[in-house]
Amino acid sequence: MVNKLSIIQQIKAHKKNAKLNYKLKEDAQLFTKELFNTLFNYPTDLDAGLDRLERLFEELVELACWEIDKKCSKVWDDYVAELPEILRMLNLDAEAIYKNDPAAESIEEVYLAYPGFYAIAIYRLSNALYKKGFPIVPRLMTEYAHHVTGVDINPGATIGEHFFMDHATGIVIGETAVIKNHVKLYQGVTLGALSVAKELESVKRHPTIEDHVTIYANATILGGETVIGSNSIIGGNVWLTKSVPSYSLVSHKPEILIRELEK
């Protein structure tokens, strides 16, 4: 006969993190969805919406702020004051998508149907919390967007204005990546690190992409010292671990072999 008490005691002995509560993940997702809807859904009662968001945020504080001296409850007023500027930047991102993608038939389509826009929206909303030192929630927000869109943007990344991800799925942008203005990325692009050693956590590990750069599908650019100069074009499937100057065209030439099959 199974000794239920013994099993419970064994499970408890192996629980290593007494602070872990999956309700935090669920509440962070709810906060993320409500935040997006409050900003972009035109019929929304903004007054009621902001009050609802504040209540959700207070619940996140209870679950996420394990260290008493962090004063997480003081973050909300500063954060909500940044929402107009975040919305201004997101409108520029939406315009960049609409102007650069001939398949976009309306700006409303961009807001409603483009995974790249949803991913950059959640990134910008999480980045503001990340910069204030609010624990774990910014990462949970971007991981929710990752789950929904297939785009993985660390909330610590720095991304400028008029950012456009075409198709977007599979894009990975690391924590210390710096992306400047009017940059376009296509699906499968990775802005990553050369090494993932834990002791490098406070070091710039991911590349810098300067203004007006286009990076085509499945290109991989690695390293904290790697800089892609302004107005450059990085071709599909390129693997880069060193800097390139402005106005560069970088391409990858695979060897394609064709042979006739025996009849």
Secondary structure, DSSP 8 states (H G I E B T S, - for coil): ---HHHHHHHHHHH---TT--THHHHHHHHHHHHHHHHHH-TT--HHHHHHHHHHHHHHHHHHH--SGGG-GGGHHHHHHHHHHHHHHHHHHHHHHHHHH-TT---HHHHHHH-HHHHHHHHHHHHHHHHHTT--SHHHHHHHHHHHHHS-EE-TT-EE-SS-EEES-TT-EE-TT-EE-SS-EEETT-EEE-S---GGGTTS--S-EE-TT-EE-TT-EEE-TT-EE-TT-EE-TT-EE-S-B-TT-EE-------------
